[in-house]
Amino acid sequence: MNAQVEIPVVRPTSASASKWAGTPAAAPLPEPRALQCTGDVNILVMDDDPVICDVIREALADREYKLETVSEPPQMLSRLQAHPYHLILMDYCIPGLTPEQVFGVVQEHQPDASIIVITGYPSVDSALNSLRARAYDYLTKPFKLDQLQQVVQRCLESKGLLRMSEDALRESLGLVIRERRKGQGLTLKQLADRTSVSLGYLSQIELGKNSASIETLYRISLGLGIKLADLFHAVEQRS
């Protein structure tokens, strides 16, 4: 994990904001993921503290998400009923609303949305209620911003809304192939001879400068003595 820099993301303007003054700044997500949205990604943040809404907005600002925030409890249920969202980040304790009310409206009007619950008062009951509501994750305040980023990223990836760009995938594949080859003590020429892939082409693949067909990747996998699925799994593990 990258070292955290102790600087505020949002200047505290109230007592509720003061606890965020020392929150580590959002750490960059690991490379070479270079994830990109597969389409519009609509996110709703519901917290009666507008400072928390601002903190979350700032943490997710480097992505091309369509992010909305609402801090007025009377507006929350109507917002849930009016627009479809892919992901809802919600405070567990909202004045004037019970968690059951909010979960019920989400289940009725946002059946395809994932939920990430955020609470300043963690308990077994609230965790179990969130689990029953099929929440994707349960975070406690104050949370680390890089933790929030990673949870949101994993959630959206699981929904197929984020994926690695072609350039990043090509570079990652090349890196994995090179590491596996060197780990077996093979020279580039020896692998080229094993796979019947030209030395120049194989070199370009390892450098991430050329895309390889599935047939070529299959030959390379055979040459390395691994399954093609293992090659892609190794790419996934690097991310």
N, C-alpha and C positions, 0 to 999 in steps of 0.2 A: 504494500500500500504506500502511496506517495506520502511524504512528510507533510503534515498539516501546518499551514501558516496561520498564526493566531491574529487574524484581523477581522473586524466586523464586516459582514456583508451588507447589513442595513443599519443605519445609525439609530440607536434606541431613542424613541420619542416619548415613551411612557414606561410605567413600571413593568408592564407586561413585556415590553420590548427589551428591558435591560438584561434579561438572562440570555439574550441572543448576542449581546455585544461581544462576547468572547468566543462565539461559535466559529470553528475553523472555516475558512473560505472554501468554496466549492473546488474540490480537486479535479483536474482534468481526467476524463475517463480514459482508460488504458487504450493505447494504440497497439497494433494497427487496425483496430476495429473499424474506424471510419464508418459508423453506422449511418444509414440514411432512412428517412421515412418512406414507406411504400405508398403513401397517400396522405390525405389530411388526417391528423391525429388530434382529436378533440378531448381536452382535459378540463375538468371542473374541480376547483378547489373550494371547499366549504369550511370556513372557520370564522367564529364570531370575533376573533381578534384580527383586525386588518393587517397588523404587523406580521403575523404568521403567514398570511396570504402573500404579502410582499416578499418574505423570505423564500417561500416556495417558488414564487414566480422568478426570483433572481436565480435560484438554484437550477432551474430548468430553462433559463433564458438562452442557452447556447444551442438549443435544438429548435427545429422549425415546428414546434407544437403550436396549436391554436388553444391557448390557455385562457380560461376565464376564472375569475375569483368572485366569491360572494361572501360578505361578512354580516349581512343583515338576516337574521333567522327567518323573518316573515317571507323573505324572497327565495329562500332555499328550495322549498318544496315546489314552488311555481317554476323555478328554473329547471328543476329535475323533470318536470312534466312537459316543459316546452321544447327542449332541445336534446337530441341524442348525443351521448358522449361515449368515448372509448374507455376512459379511465376517470374515476372519481376519487379524489383525496378528501376525506372528511374527518373533521374533529368528532370524537366519540361523544363528547358532552357539549351540546348546543343548547343555550338557554331557550326555554319554551318548547323544545322538541325532544322527544325521547328517541333513543337509538332505534327502537323498534319501528317508530313512525318513519324515520328516514330510510331504514333498510327496506321497509314495506313499499315505499314509493319508488325506491331504486329497483326493486324486484319487479314492480308492476310496469314502470315506464322506461327503465333502462336495463332490460334483460340481458343485453350483450355487453354491458359495461363491467369492467373490473373495479374493485374497491380496494383502496389502501386506507386503513383506519389509522388515525393519529390521535394520541391522547396524552394529556398531562397527568392523568390519574390512572395508571395501569392497575388492573386487577384481574384475578382469575375469571370473574364473571364477565367483564367486558371482553376479555380475550375469547372466552367461549362463545359469547353472543356474536362476536365478529366472525368466528369460525363457522357458526351455524348459518350466518348470512353469506358464507362463501367469500369472505374477504381474501384478497390475494396476500396481503401482509398486514402487520400490526406494528406500528412504530410508536415509541414513547418520546415525549418532549423532555428536554431539548434534544433533538436528534442531530447527528452529524450530516452535513449537507451532501457529502459524497455518498453516504449511506442511502439517503433519499434518492439521489441520482441513480444509483445502481439498482435499487428496488424498482423504480419507475422503468428503467431500461430493460431489466429482466422481464417485467410484466408485459411491456409492449412487444418485446421480442417473442414472448410466448404466444402472443396474439397475431403474430405475423405482420406487425405494423412497423417494425424496425428490422433492417437486414444489412449485412455487410455490403459495401459497395463493390463493384467488380474489380476496381483497382486494388482495394484492400485484400480481397479474396485472392487475387492473383499473387500479390506480394507474400501473403501468409502461406499459400501453398508452396511457393518457391522456397521460402525460409524453412518450412517443415521438411521438404525433400532434401535440401542441402544438409540440414542437421542430421537427418536419418542416414544419409550417405556417409557423412564424415564420422558419425558414430559407429559405423560398420567398417571404417578404415578404407572405404572405397574412393578411388579417384574419379573424377568426372568422366574420364575416358573408359574406365572399367564399367561404370554404370551405363554409359552409352553403348558399350559392346554387349552388355547383358540385355538391354532393352531394344536394341536396333533403332534407337532414336539418335539422330545425328548429334555430334558433340556440340555444335554451335547452337542447335535448337534447344538441347538440354540445358546449356549454359544460360540461354535467354529465359527459360522457364524458371530456373533457380534464382535468377536475378529479379524475377517478377516483371520482366519486360515483355513477355509473350504469353498468351493464353494457351493452355494445353487442352486438347480434346479429351473426352472421356476415355477414348481408346488409348491415347498416349499416357494418360494418368494410370490406366490399368496396367500398361506395360511397365511403367516406372514402379508401381506397387509390387508387381511380380519380381522385378529386379531387386527390390529392397527386401523381398520376402515378407511383405505385409499385405493385408487386405485393403482394397480400395476404400472401404468404409472406415478403416482405421486411419487412413490418410486424412480424410475429412474430419474424423473425430479429433485428431491431433490439432488440426486448425482450430476447431471449436474450443479445445482446451486452452489454447494460447490466448483466447480472447478474454 
